[in-house]
């Protein structure tokens, strides 16, 4: 039997393996999400102004809900746009 070192791959077998996503709020100990900090909240919306889902941001359910509420409050107070073209 050939060992793993003898096998030659046509492409790197590690391609497509992404780093494990993590909740940045748990990692850095952020407990409160401020709706007045629009620059921070822009990390969680795409170019059209839509909320990014958990599977992309890596947030936990608890903090994703808090981010969604903060973005909605910022939109209501006109600190962030509801709809935008090329927001970032």
Jmol script that loads the backbone (N, CA, C; Angstrom):
load data "model"
ATOM      1  N   UNK A   1       0.835  -1.178   0.000  1.00  0.00           N
ATOM      2  CA  UNK A   1       0.000   0.000   0.000  1.00  0.00           C
ATOM      3  C   UNK A   1       0.879   1.241   0.000  1.00  0.00           C
ATOM      4  N   UNK A   2       0.457   2.229  -0.712  1.00  0.00           N
ATOM      5  CA  UNK A   2       1.200   3.486  -0.758  1.00  0.00           C
ATOM      6  C   UNK A   2       0.816   4.337   0.446  1.00  0.00           C
ATOM      7  N   UNK A   3       1.809   4.960   1.019  1.00  0.00           N
ATOM      8  CA  UNK A   3       1.532   5.847   2.146  1.00  0.00           C
ATOM      9  C   UNK A   3       1.047   7.205   1.623  1.00  0.00           C
ATOM     10  N   UNK A   4       0.616   8.027   2.515  1.00  0.00           N
ATOM     11  CA  UNK A   4       0.085   9.347   2.137  1.00  0.00           C
ATOM     12  C   UNK A   4       1.160  10.209   1.479  1.00  0.00           C
ATOM     13  N   UNK A   5       2.406  10.030   1.876  1.00  0.00           N
ATOM     14  CA  UNK A   5       3.491  10.810   1.291  1.00  0.00           C
ATOM     15  C   UNK A   5       3.759  10.429  -0.157  1.00  0.00           C
ATOM     16  N   UNK A   6       3.440   9.192  -0.521  1.00  0.00           N
ATOM     17  CA  UNK A   6       3.671   8.737  -1.889  1.00  0.00           C
ATOM     18  C   UNK A   6       2.594   9.206  -2.857  1.00  0.00           C
ATOM     19  N   UNK A   7       1.439   9.557  -2.340  1.00  0.00           N
ATOM     20  CA  UNK A   7       0.328   9.967  -3.205  1.00  0.00           C
ATOM     21  C   UNK A   7       0.537  11.414  -3.626  1.00  0.00           C
ATOM     22  N   UNK A   8       0.466  11.670  -4.909  1.00  0.00           N
ATOM     23  CA  UNK A   8       0.609  13.022  -5.432  1.00  0.00           C
ATOM     24  C   UNK A   8      -0.767  13.543  -5.820  1.00  0.00           C
ATOM     25  N   UNK A   9      -1.122  14.665  -5.277  1.00  0.00           N
ATOM     26  CA  UNK A   9      -2.415  15.263  -5.570  1.00  0.00           C
ATOM     27  C   UNK A   9      -2.266  16.249  -6.724  1.00  0.00           C
ATOM     28  N   UNK A  10      -3.292  16.309  -7.559  1.00  0.00           N
ATOM     29  CA  UNK A  10      -3.291  17.290  -8.640  1.00  0.00           C
ATOM     30  C   UNK A  10      -3.524  18.688  -8.103  1.00  0.00           C
ATOM     31  N   UNK A  11      -4.258  18.789  -7.020  1.00  0.00           N
ATOM     32  CA  UNK A  11      -4.478  20.079  -6.377  1.00  0.00           C
ATOM     33  C   UNK A  11      -4.281  19.908  -4.877  1.00  0.00           C
ATOM     34  N   UNK A  12      -4.145  20.999  -4.207  1.00  0.00           N
ATOM     35  CA  UNK A  12      -3.933  20.985  -2.771  1.00  0.00           C
ATOM     36  C   UNK A  12      -5.208  20.483  -2.079  1.00  0.00           C
ATOM     37  N   UNK A  13      -5.119  19.441  -1.236  1.00  0.00           N
ATOM     38  CA  UNK A  13      -6.331  18.929  -0.577  1.00  0.00           C
ATOM     39  C   UNK A  13      -6.896  19.880   0.470  1.00  0.00           C
ATOM     40  N   UNK A  14      -6.148  20.895   0.866  1.00  0.00           N
ATOM     41  CA  UNK A  14      -6.631  21.842   1.870  1.00  0.00           C
ATOM     42  C   UNK A  14      -7.399  23.009   1.253  1.00  0.00           C
ATOM     43  N   UNK A  15      -7.518  23.034  -0.074  1.00  0.00           N
ATOM     44  CA  UNK A  15      -8.269  24.103  -0.719  1.00  0.00           C
ATOM     45  C   UNK A  15      -9.742  23.922  -0.389  1.00  0.00           C
ATOM     46  N   UNK A  16     -10.372  25.000  -0.031  1.00  0.00           N
ATOM     47  CA  UNK A  16     -11.788  24.942   0.309  1.00  0.00           C
ATOM     48  C   UNK A  16     -12.046  24.774   1.791  1.00  0.00           C
ATOM     49  N   UNK A  17     -11.040  24.485   2.569  1.00  0.00           N
ATOM     50  CA  UNK A  17     -11.215  24.384   4.011  1.00  0.00           C
ATOM     51  C   UNK A  17     -11.039  25.774   4.595  1.00  0.00           C
ATOM     52  N   UNK A  18     -12.128  26.356   5.030  1.00  0.00           N
ATOM     53  CA  UNK A  18     -12.087  27.691   5.608  1.00  0.00           C
ATOM     54  C   UNK A  18     -11.779  27.604   7.088  1.00  0.00           C
ATOM     55  N   UNK A  19     -11.338  28.718   7.622  1.00  0.00           N
ATOM     56  CA  UNK A  19     -11.126  28.778   9.054  1.00  0.00           C
ATOM     57  C   UNK A  19     -12.470  28.692   9.756  1.00  0.00           C
ATOM     58  N   UNK A  20     -12.454  28.180  10.968  1.00  0.00           N
ATOM     59  CA  UNK A  20     -13.686  28.069  11.722  1.00  0.00           C
ATOM     60  C   UNK A  20     -14.182  29.459  12.085  1.00  0.00           C
ATOM     61  N   UNK A  21     -15.456  29.690  11.857  1.00  0.00           N
ATOM     62  CA  UNK A  21     -16.053  30.973  12.192  1.00  0.00           C
ATOM     63  C   UNK A  21     -16.243  31.053  13.696  1.00  0.00           C
ATOM     64  N   UNK A  22     -16.205  32.260  14.219  1.00  0.00           N
ATOM     65  CA  UNK A  22     -16.360  32.458  15.646  1.00  0.00           C
ATOM     66  C   UNK A  22     -17.206  33.698  15.877  1.00  0.00           C
ATOM     67  N   UNK A  23     -17.790  33.757  17.029  1.00  0.00           N
ATOM     68  CA  UNK A  23     -18.574  34.921  17.408  1.00  0.00           C
ATOM     69  C   UNK A  23     -17.622  35.953  17.996  1.00  0.00           C
ATOM     70  N   UNK A  24     -17.458  37.062  17.302  1.00  0.00           N
ATOM     71  CA  UNK A  24     -16.504  38.078  17.760  1.00  0.00           C
ATOM     72  C   UNK A  24     -16.927  38.711  19.075  1.00  0.00           C
ATOM     73  N   UNK A  25     -18.230  38.692  19.378  1.00  0.00           N
ATOM     74  CA  UNK A  25     -18.707  39.278  20.625  1.00  0.00           C
ATOM     75  C   UNK A  25     -18.316  38.415  21.813  1.00  0.00           C
ATOM     76  N   UNK A  26     -18.405  37.095  21.657  1.00  0.00           N
ATOM     77  CA  UNK A  26     -17.978  36.201  22.735  1.00  0.00           C
ATOM     78  C   UNK A  26     -16.460  36.215  22.891  1.00  0.00           C
ATOM     79  N   UNK A  27     -15.753  36.268  21.765  1.00  0.00           N
ATOM     80  CA  UNK A  27     -14.297  36.204  21.816  1.00  0.00           C
ATOM     81  C   UNK A  27     -13.698  37.429  22.510  1.00  0.00           C
ATOM     82  N   UNK A  28     -14.233  38.614  22.202  1.00  0.00           N
ATOM     83  CA  UNK A  28     -13.674  39.843  22.757  1.00  0.00           C
ATOM     84  C   UNK A  28     -14.444  40.356  23.966  1.00  0.00           C
ATOM     85  N   UNK A  29     -15.470  39.637  24.385  1.00  0.00           N
ATOM     86  CA  UNK A  29     -16.201  40.011  25.602  1.00  0.00           C
ATOM     87  C   UNK A  29     -17.082  41.237  25.436  1.00  0.00           C
ATOM     88  N   UNK A  30     -17.616  41.461  24.252  1.00  0.00           N
ATOM     89  CA  UNK A  30     -18.502  42.600  24.023  1.00  0.00           C
ATOM     90  C   UNK A  30     -19.902  42.180  24.466  1.00  0.00           C
ATOM     91  N   UNK A  31     -20.476  42.919  25.400  1.00  0.00           N
ATOM     92  CA  UNK A  31     -21.802  42.572  25.907  1.00  0.00           C
ATOM     93  C   UNK A  31     -22.891  43.473  25.366  1.00  0.00           C
ATOM     94  N   UNK A  32     -22.562  44.735  25.137  1.00  0.00           N
ATOM     95  CA  UNK A  32     -23.564  45.697  24.682  1.00  0.00           C
ATOM     96  C   UNK A  32     -23.239  46.143  23.265  1.00  0.00           C
ATOM     97  N   UNK A  33     -24.238  46.140  22.405  1.00  0.00           N
ATOM     98  CA  UNK A  33     -24.073  46.605  21.031  1.00  0.00           C
ATOM     99  C   UNK A  33     -24.783  47.941  20.927  1.00  0.00           C
ATOM    100  N   UNK A  34     -24.036  48.994  20.642  1.00  0.00           N
ATOM    101  CA  UNK A  34     -24.569  50.345  20.621  1.00  0.00           C
ATOM    102  C   UNK A  34     -25.134  50.664  19.244  1.00  0.00           C
ATOM    103  N   UNK A  35     -26.387  51.061  19.192  1.00  0.00           N
ATOM    104  CA  UNK A  35     -27.006  51.385  17.916  1.00  0.00           C
ATOM    105  C   UNK A  35     -26.512  52.711  17.355  1.00  0.00           C
ATOM    106  N   UNK A  36     -25.843  53.528  18.179  1.00  0.00           N
ATOM    107  CA  UNK A  36     -25.335  54.820  17.715  1.00  0.00           C
ATOM    108  C   UNK A  36     -23.998  54.700  16.998  1.00  0.00           C
ATOM    109  N   UNK A  37     -23.367  53.530  17.067  1.00  0.00           N
ATOM    110  CA  UNK A  37     -22.073  53.316  16.414  1.00  0.00           C
ATOM    111  C   UNK A  37     -22.315  52.723  15.023  1.00  0.00           C
ATOM    112  N   UNK A  38     -22.633  53.599  14.076  1.00  0.00           N
ATOM    113  CA  UNK A  38     -23.004  53.147  12.727  1.00  0.00           C
ATOM    114  C   UNK A  38     -21.822  52.524  11.991  1.00  0.00           C
ATOM    115  N   UNK A  39     -20.611  52.992  12.250  1.00  0.00           N
ATOM    116  CA  UNK A  39     -19.440  52.431  11.570  1.00  0.00           C
ATOM    117  C   UNK A  39     -19.231  50.969  11.945  1.00  0.00           C
ATOM    118  N   UNK A  40     -19.464  50.622  13.198  1.00  0.00           N
ATOM    119  CA  UNK A  40     -19.337  49.234  13.634  1.00  0.00           C
ATOM    120  C   UNK A  40     -20.448  48.381  13.023  1.00  0.00           C
ATOM    121  N   UNK A  41     -21.657  48.926  12.965  1.00  0.00           N
ATOM    122  CA  UNK A  41     -22.796  48.167  12.443  1.00  0.00           C
ATOM    123  C   UNK A  41     -22.709  47.943  10.939  1.00  0.00           C
ATOM    124  N   UNK A  42     -21.926  48.754  10.237  1.00  0.00           N
ATOM    125  CA  UNK A  42     -21.770  48.572   8.790  1.00  0.00           C
ATOM    126  C   UNK A  42     -21.084  47.251   8.449  1.00  0.00           C
ATOM    127  N   UNK A  43     -20.383  46.646   9.401  1.00  0.00           N
ATOM    128  CA  UNK A  43     -19.739  45.356   9.171  1.00  0.00           C
ATOM    129  C   UNK A  43     -20.754  44.230   8.994  1.00  0.00           C
ATOM    130  N   UNK A  44     -21.989  44.472   9.450  1.00  0.00           N
ATOM    131  CA  UNK A  44     -22.997  43.423   9.457  1.00  0.00           C
ATOM    132  C   UNK A  44     -24.066  43.627   8.397  1.00  0.00           C
ATOM    133  N   UNK A  45     -23.846  44.555   7.460  1.00  0.00           N
ATOM    134  CA  UNK A  45     -24.766  44.741   6.338  1.00  0.00           C
ATOM    135  C   UNK A  45     -23.976  44.653   5.045  1.00  0.00           C
ATOM    136  N   UNK A  46     -24.648  44.267   3.954  1.00  0.00           N
ATOM    137  CA  UNK A  46     -23.961  44.183   2.669  1.00  0.00           C
ATOM    138  C   UNK A  46     -24.068  45.522   1.923  1.00  0.00           C
ATOM    139  N   UNK A  47     -23.674  45.545   0.656  1.00  0.00           N
ATOM    140  CA  UNK A  47     -23.619  46.787  -0.100  1.00  0.00           C
ATOM    141  C   UNK A  47     -24.999  47.402  -0.310  1.00  0.00           C
ATOM    142  N   UNK A  48     -26.031  46.551  -0.365  1.00  0.00           N
ATOM    143  CA  UNK A  48     -27.383  47.070  -0.556  1.00  0.00           C
ATOM    144  C   UNK A  48     -28.029  47.508   0.757  1.00  0.00           C
ATOM    145  N   UNK A  49     -27.390  47.233   1.878  1.00  0.00           N
ATOM    146  CA  UNK A  49     -27.942  47.614   3.172  1.00  0.00           C
ATOM    147  C   UNK A  49     -28.694  46.492   3.864  1.00  0.00           C
ATOM    148  N   UNK A  50     -28.631  45.274   3.313  1.00  0.00           N
ATOM    149  CA  UNK A  50     -29.327  44.139   3.929  1.00  0.00           C
ATOM    150  C   UNK A  50     -28.486  43.539   5.046  1.00  0.00           C
ATOM    151  N   UNK A  51     -29.152  42.987   6.042  1.00  0.00           N
ATOM    152  CA  UNK A  51     -28.452  42.312   7.137  1.00  0.00           C
ATOM    153  C   UNK A  51     -27.773  41.052   6.627  1.00  0.00           C
ATOM    154  N   UNK A  52     -26.543  40.826   7.053  1.00  0.00           N
ATOM    155  CA  UNK A  52     -25.840  39.597   6.699  1.00  0.00           C
ATOM    156  C   UNK A  52     -26.271  38.481   7.642  1.00  0.00           C
ATOM    157  N   UNK A  53     -26.466  37.275   7.140  1.00  0.00           N
ATOM    158  CA  UNK A  53     -26.914  36.179   8.001  1.00  0.00           C
ATOM    159  C   UNK A  53     -25.795  35.652   8.899  1.00  0.00           C
ATOM    160  N   UNK A  54     -26.199  34.872   9.882  1.00  0.00           N
ATOM    161  CA  UNK A  54     -25.263  34.289  10.843  1.00  0.00           C
ATOM    162  C   UNK A  54     -24.235  33.392  10.187  1.00  0.00           C
ATOM    163  N   UNK A  55     -24.644  32.678   9.159  1.00  0.00           N
ATOM    164  CA  UNK A  55     -23.714  31.739   8.525  1.00  0.00           C
ATOM    165  C   UNK A  55     -22.563  32.462   7.847  1.00  0.00           C
ATOM    166  N   UNK A  56     -22.727  33.731   7.539  1.00  0.00           N
ATOM    167  CA  UNK A  56     -21.648  34.511   6.940  1.00  0.00           C
ATOM    168  C   UNK A  56     -20.850  35.256   8.007  1.00  0.00           C
ATOM    169  N   UNK A  57     -21.534  35.895   8.958  1.00  0.00           N
ATOM    170  CA  UNK A  57     -20.832  36.684   9.970  1.00  0.00           C
ATOM    171  C   UNK A  57     -20.212  35.818  11.060  1.00  0.00           C
ATOM    172  N   UNK A  58     -20.824  34.663  11.350  1.00  0.00           N
ATOM    173  CA  UNK A  58     -20.299  33.799  12.402  1.00  0.00           C
ATOM    174  C   UNK A  58     -20.801  34.162  13.786  1.00  0.00           C
ATOM    175  N   UNK A  59     -21.733  35.087  13.887  1.00  0.00           N
ATOM    176  CA  UNK A  59     -22.259  35.478  15.193  1.00  0.00           C
ATOM    177  C   UNK A  59     -23.103  34.370  15.798  1.00  0.00           C
ATOM    178  N   UNK A  60     -23.174  34.365  17.123  1.00  0.00           N
ATOM    179  CA  UNK A  60     -24.076  33.433  17.786  1.00  0.00           C
ATOM    180  C   UNK A  60     -25.497  33.988  17.684  1.00  0.00           C
ATOM    181  N   UNK A  61     -26.474  33.164  17.972  1.00  0.00           N
ATOM    182  CA  UNK A  61     -27.876  33.559  17.836  1.00  0.00           C
ATOM    183  C   UNK A  61     -28.202  34.756  18.725  1.00  0.00           C
ATOM    184  N   UNK A  62     -27.713  34.722  19.944  1.00  0.00           N
ATOM    185  CA  UNK A  62     -27.979  35.791  20.909  1.00  0.00           C
ATOM    186  C   UNK A  62     -27.491  37.139  20.394  1.00  0.00           C
ATOM    187  N   UNK A  63     -26.271  37.180  19.887  1.00  0.00           N
ATOM    188  CA  UNK A  63     -25.707  38.442  19.434  1.00  0.00           C
ATOM    189  C   UNK A  63     -26.197  38.834  18.047  1.00  0.00           C
ATOM    190  N   UNK A  64     -26.585  37.874  17.227  1.00  0.00           N
ATOM    191  CA  UNK A  64     -27.146  38.212  15.920  1.00  0.00           C
ATOM    192  C   UNK A  64     -28.478  38.946  16.106  1.00  0.00           C
ATOM    193  N   UNK A  65     -29.271  38.521  17.077  1.00  0.00           N
ATOM    194  CA  UNK A  65     -30.524  39.213  17.370  1.00  0.00           C
ATOM    195  C   UNK A  65     -30.261  40.626  17.868  1.00  0.00           C
ATOM    196  N   UNK A  66     -29.243  40.787  18.729  1.00  0.00           N
ATOM    197  CA  UNK A  66     -28.912  42.118  19.236  1.00  0.00           C
ATOM    198  C   UNK A  66     -28.401  43.026  18.123  1.00  0.00           C
ATOM    199  N   UNK A  67     -27.620  42.471  17.199  1.00  0.00           N
ATOM    200  CA  UNK A  67     -27.127  43.247  16.064  1.00  0.00           C
ATOM    201  C   UNK A  67     -28.296  43.679  15.185  1.00  0.00           C
ATOM    202  N   UNK A  68     -29.236  42.784  14.944  1.00  0.00           N
ATOM    203  CA  UNK A  68     -30.393  43.102  14.107  1.00  0.00           C
ATOM    204  C   UNK A  68     -31.222  44.225  14.735  1.00  0.00           C
ATOM    205  N   UNK A  69     -31.431  44.162  16.034  1.00  0.00           N
ATOM    206  CA  UNK A  69     -32.202  45.199  16.719  1.00  0.00           C
ATOM    207  C   UNK A  69     -31.462  46.536  16.659  1.00  0.00           C
ATOM    208  N   UNK A  70     -30.138  46.513  16.860  1.00  0.00           N
ATOM    209  CA  UNK A  70     -29.348  47.744  16.822  1.00  0.00           C
ATOM    210  C   UNK A  70     -29.377  48.367  15.428  1.00  0.00           C
ATOM    211  N   UNK A  71     -29.286  47.557  14.389  1.00  0.00           N
ATOM    212  CA  UNK A  71     -29.330  48.082  13.025  1.00  0.00           C
ATOM    213  C   UNK A  71     -30.701  48.670  12.726  1.00  0.00           C
ATOM    214  N   UNK A  72     -31.753  48.010  13.166  1.00  0.00           N
ATOM    215  CA  UNK A  72     -33.101  48.525  12.937  1.00  0.00           C
ATOM    216  C   UNK A  72     -33.324  49.842  13.669  1.00  0.00           C
ATOM    217  N   UNK A  73     -32.780  49.972  14.874  1.00  0.00           N
ATOM    218  CA  UNK A  73     -32.897  51.236  15.609  1.00  0.00           C
ATOM    219  C   UNK A  73     -32.112  52.343  14.923  1.00  0.00           C
ATOM    220  N   UNK A  74     -30.916  52.009  14.442  1.00  0.00           N
ATOM    221  CA  UNK A  74     -30.104  53.014  13.742  1.00  0.00           C
ATOM    222  C   UNK A  74     -30.776  53.456  12.449  1.00  0.00           C
ATOM    223  N   UNK A  75     -31.427  52.537  11.763  1.00  0.00           N
ATOM    224  CA  UNK A  75     -32.165  52.900  10.552  1.00  0.00           C
ATOM    225  C   UNK A  75     -33.334  53.810  10.888  1.00  0.00           C
ATOM    226  N   UNK A  76     -34.040  53.500  11.966  1.00  0.00           N
ATOM    227  CA  UNK A  76     -35.204  54.283  12.363  1.00  0.00           C
ATOM    228  C   UNK A  76     -34.808  55.725  12.694  1.00  0.00           C
ATOM    229  N   UNK A  77     -33.634  55.909  13.286  1.00  0.00           N
ATOM    230  CA  UNK A  77     -33.162  57.246  13.645  1.00  0.00           C
ATOM    231  C   UNK A  77     -32.335  57.894  12.535  1.00  0.00           C
ATOM    232  N   UNK A  78     -32.323  57.276  11.355  1.00  0.00           N
ATOM    233  CA  UNK A  78     -31.644  57.796  10.158  1.00  0.00           C
ATOM    234  C   UNK A  78     -30.130  57.879  10.327  1.00  0.00           C
ATOM    235  N   UNK A  79     -29.560  56.999  11.133  1.00  0.00           N
ATOM    236  CA  UNK A  79     -28.104  56.916  11.239  1.00  0.00           C
ATOM    237  C   UNK A  79     -27.543  55.968  10.189  1.00  0.00           C
ATOM    238  N   UNK A  80     -28.410  55.054   9.724  1.00  0.00           N
ATOM    239  CA  UNK A  80     -28.054  54.123   8.652  1.00  0.00           C
ATOM    240  C   UNK A  80     -29.188  54.122   7.638  1.00  0.00           C
ATOM    241  N   UNK A  81     -28.868  53.929   6.365  1.00  0.00           N
ATOM    242  CA  UNK A  81     -29.939  53.901   5.367  1.00  0.00           C
ATOM    243  C   UNK A  81     -30.659  52.546   5.347  1.00  0.00           C
ATOM    244  N   UNK A  82     -31.927  52.589   4.959  1.00  0.00           N
ATOM    245  CA  UNK A  82     -32.677  51.346   4.778  1.00  0.00           C
ATOM    246  C   UNK A  82     -32.194  50.636   3.509  1.00  0.00           C
ATOM    247  N   UNK A  83     -32.051  51.398   2.430  1.00  0.00           N
ATOM    248  CA  UNK A  83     -31.638  50.861   1.142  1.00  0.00           C
ATOM    249  C   UNK A  83     -30.526  51.755   0.621  1.00  0.00           C
ATOM    250  N   UNK A  84     -29.489  51.139   0.047  1.00  0.00           N
ATOM    251  CA  UNK A  84     -28.380  51.942  -0.467  1.00  0.00           C
ATOM    252  C   UNK A  84     -27.760  51.253  -1.667  1.00  0.00           C
ATOM    253  N   UNK A  85     -27.150  52.034  -2.534  1.00  0.00           N
ATOM    254  CA  UNK A  85     -26.358  51.513  -3.640  1.00  0.00           C
ATOM    255  C   UNK A  85     -24.905  51.683  -3.267  1.00  0.00           C
ATOM    256  N   UNK A  86     -24.168  50.579  -3.214  1.00  0.00           N
ATOM    257  CA  UNK A  86     -22.738  50.582  -2.899  1.00  0.00           C
ATOM    258  C   UNK A  86     -22.478  51.335  -1.590  1.00  0.00           C
ATOM    259  N   UNK A  87     -23.046  50.806  -0.523  1.00  0.00           N
ATOM    260  CA  UNK A  87     -22.927  51.399   0.805  1.00  0.00           C
ATOM    261  C   UNK A  87     -21.492  51.400   1.294  1.00  0.00           C
ATOM    262  N   UNK A  88     -20.761  50.338   1.002  1.00  0.00           N
ATOM    263  CA  UNK A  88     -19.384  50.230   1.507  1.00  0.00           C
ATOM    264  C   UNK A  88     -18.392  50.726   0.502  1.00  0.00           C
TER     265      UNK A  88
END
end "model"
wireframe off; spacefill off
backbone 0.3
color backbone group
